[in-house]
């Protein structure tokens, strides 16, 4: 349940975040409809991260890897947060 909540919070945060980043958060449906190709995974972790901060970290790491999009595949927050995302081009 915490994983689903964390993923939902990250998704909502992406809508509310107005930071400029090249890599966009995408959904399963967008991956399929836009025929995006997986190019690997990334993860971020830390202490007391807000959903917007976690999203920004994922986006920055995706940018560094040359990805145009990413999809959160795992996220949890038990005092320490961790999120894993699949990268797409």
C-alpha positions as CSV (number, residue, x, y, z in Angstrom):
1,X,0.0,0.0,0.0
2,X,2.9,2.4,0.8
3,X,4.4,1.7,-2.6
4,X,1.1,2.6,-4.4
5,X,0.8,5.8,-2.3
6,X,4.4,6.8,-3.1
7,X,3.9,6.2,-6.8
8,X,0.7,8.2,-6.7
9,X,2.3,11.0,-4.8
10,X,5.2,11.1,-7.3
11,X,2.8,11.2,-10.2
12,X,0.8,14.0,-8.6
13,X,4.0,15.9,-7.8
14,X,5.0,15.7,-11.5
15,X,1.8,17.5,-12.5
16,X,2.4,20.2,-9.9
17,X,6.1,20.7,-10.5
18,X,7.0,23.5,-12.9
19,X,10.7,22.9,-13.1
20,X,12.3,22.7,-16.6
21,X,13.6,19.3,-17.3
22,X,14.2,17.4,-20.5
23,X,13.1,13.9,-19.3
24,X,9.4,13.6,-18.7
25,X,7.5,11.3,-16.3
26,X,5.3,9.0,-18.4
27,X,2.6,6.4,-17.7
28,X,2.4,2.8,-18.8
29,X,-0.2,3.9,-21.4
30,X,2.1,6.5,-22.8
31,X,5.0,4.0,-23.1
32,X,2.8,1.7,-25.2
33,X,1.1,4.4,-27.3
34,X,4.2,6.3,-28.0
35,X,6.3,3.2,-28.7
36,X,9.1,4.3,-26.3
37,X,12.2,2.1,-26.1
38,X,13.6,1.1,-22.7
39,X,17.2,2.1,-22.2
40,X,17.8,1.0,-18.6
41,X,16.9,1.9,-15.0
42,X,17.9,4.5,-12.4
43,X,17.3,4.8,-8.7
44,X,17.5,7.6,-6.1
45,X,17.3,7.4,-2.3
46,X,17.7,9.6,0.7
47,X,16.2,10.9,3.9
48,X,12.9,12.7,4.2
49,X,12.4,13.5,0.5
50,X,9.3,15.4,-0.7
51,X,7.7,13.9,-3.8
52,X,8.7,16.9,-5.9
53,X,12.3,16.6,-4.8
54,X,12.3,12.8,-5.6
55,X,10.8,13.6,-9.0
56,X,13.4,16.3,-9.7
57,X,16.2,13.9,-8.8
58,X,14.8,11.2,-11.1
59,X,14.5,13.6,-13.9
60,X,18.0,14.9,-13.5
61,X,19.5,11.4,-13.5
62,X,17.4,10.5,-16.5
63,X,18.7,13.6,-18.3
64,X,22.3,12.6,-17.4
65,X,21.7,9.2,-19.0
66,X,20.3,10.7,-22.2
67,X,16.7,9.6,-21.7
68,X,13.8,11.6,-22.9
69,X,11.3,10.0,-20.5
70,X,11.1,7.9,-17.4
71,X,8.4,5.8,-15.6
72,X,8.5,5.1,-11.8
73,X,8.4,1.4,-11.3
74,X,9.1,1.3,-7.5
75,X,8.8,3.9,-4.7
76,X,8.6,3.8,-1.0
77,X,9.1,6.1,2.0
78,X,9.7,4.6,5.4
79,X,11.5,7.6,6.9
80,X,14.1,7.0,4.1
81,X,12.9,7.2,0.6
82,X,13.8,5.1,-2.4
83,X,12.5,5.3,-6.0
84,X,13.4,3.3,-9.1
85,X,12.5,4.4,-12.7
86,X,12.8,2.8,-16.1
87,X,14.3,5.1,-18.7
88,X,13.0,5.5,-22.3
89,X,14.2,7.1,-25.5
